[in-house]
Amino acid sequence: MSYDLRRLRLRGVIERSVGTHRYHVTPYGVRVTFFYSKLYLRIFRPHAPALEPFSDAIPRPVRTALLELNAAIDRVYQEAALAA
C-alpha cells in the first residue's frame, strides 16, 4: 500500500495532510481520475469484446445454456438483495 501511495504522491495525484496519515486528491488527481473513468466508460467497456482474442471453443448450445444460467443466477441475486 505504501508503494502505491508513494507513486501516486510523487506523480501529483494525491497529497498527504501534514501530521496525519491521511491523503487527499489534488485538483490534478481529480482531472486524471475523471479522464480515466470516462476513457473506461466510453472506450474500453463498450469495445471490450473486440479486444479479446476470438475463441469459439464452446459449442453454441452450451454457450446459450451457460448464458441462461448466468442470467438466472443474476435474477436470484437481485431478488435476494431486494428481500434483504
Backbone torsions as a table, in degrees:
resi	resn	phi	psi	omega
1	MET	NA	-43.2	-178.5
2	SER	-64.2	-34.1	177.6
3	TYR	-61.6	-48.1	-179.3
4	ASP	-65.3	-42.5	178.4
5	LEU	-63.0	-41.2	179.4
6	ARG	-63.1	-42.7	179.3
7	ARG	-63.5	-42.6	177.9
8	LEU	-64.7	-39.8	179.7
9	ARG	-65.7	-43.5	-179.2
10	LEU	-67.9	-25.7	177.8
11	ARG	-88.1	-2.6	176.1
12	GLY	83.9	12.9	-179.0
13	VAL	-80.6	-35.8	178.0
14	ILE	-130.6	163.5	174.4
15	GLU	-138.5	149.4	-176.9
16	ARG	-91.4	136.8	174.6
17	SER	-71.9	138.4	-176.7
18	VAL	-66.0	130.0	175.5
19	GLY	77.7	7.9	179.5
20	THR	-132.4	176.7	175.0
21	HIS	-103.3	20.6	-178.3
22	ARG	-98.4	150.0	177.1
23	TYR	-123.2	150.5	177.7
24	HIS	-127.2	148.1	178.2
25	VAL	-77.8	133.4	177.8
26	THR	-81.3	164.7	174.8
27	PRO	-57.7	-38.1	175.2
28	TYR	-62.6	-41.0	179.0
29	GLY	-62.7	-37.1	177.7
30	VAL	-64.2	-43.2	179.1
31	ARG	-64.4	-40.9	179.8
32	VAL	-64.6	-47.4	-179.1
33	THR	-66.0	-36.1	177.3
34	PHE	-64.3	-44.0	179.1
35	PHE	-60.1	-48.0	-177.4
36	TYR	-68.7	-33.4	177.6
37	SER	-68.1	-40.6	177.5
38	LYS	-67.5	-38.0	177.2
39	LEU	-60.5	-44.0	178.7
40	TYR	-65.3	-47.2	-175.9
41	LEU	-67.0	-34.9	-174.4
42	ARG	-97.1	-25.6	-174.8
43	ILE	-113.6	-60.5	-170.7
44	PHE	-70.9	-46.6	-176.9
45	ARG	-66.5	-47.3	-179.7
46	PRO	-66.4	-29.3	-175.4
47	HIS	-107.0	17.1	-178.6
48	ALA	-59.9	-41.6	178.9
49	PRO	-60.7	-31.0	179.4
50	ALA	-71.7	-24.5	-179.3
51	LEU	-82.4	-20.3	-178.9
52	GLU	-83.5	145.4	177.9
53	PRO	-66.1	142.7	-179.0
54	PHE	-71.3	125.1	178.7
55	SER	-143.0	117.7	-179.5
56	ASP	-115.9	49.2	-176.9
57	ALA	-74.8	-26.1	-178.2
58	ILE	-93.4	127.7	177.5
59	PRO	-61.2	149.4	-175.3
60	ARG	-55.8	-43.6	179.6
61	PRO	-62.3	-38.6	179.2
62	VAL	-68.7	-42.4	178.7
63	ARG	-61.1	-42.9	178.6
64	THR	-62.3	-42.4	178.6
65	ALA	-63.9	-40.1	179.1
66	LEU	-66.9	-38.4	176.7
67	LEU	-65.0	-40.7	177.1
68	GLU	-65.0	-40.2	176.9
69	LEU	-62.6	-43.0	178.4
70	ASN	-62.1	-41.5	178.4
71	ALA	-64.7	-39.9	178.6
72	ALA	-65.4	-40.3	177.5
73	ILE	-63.8	-40.8	177.6
74	ASP	-62.2	-40.8	178.9
75	ARG	-64.3	-43.6	178.8
76	VAL	-62.4	-41.9	179.2
77	TYR	-62.9	-44.6	179.2
78	GLN	-65.3	-39.8	177.7
79	GLU	-65.2	-38.2	178.3
80	ALA	-68.3	-36.7	178.9
81	ALA	-68.5	-36.4	178.6
82	LEU	-71.1	-32.7	-179.1
83	ALA	-73.6	-26.3	-177.4
84	ALA	-77.5	NA	NA
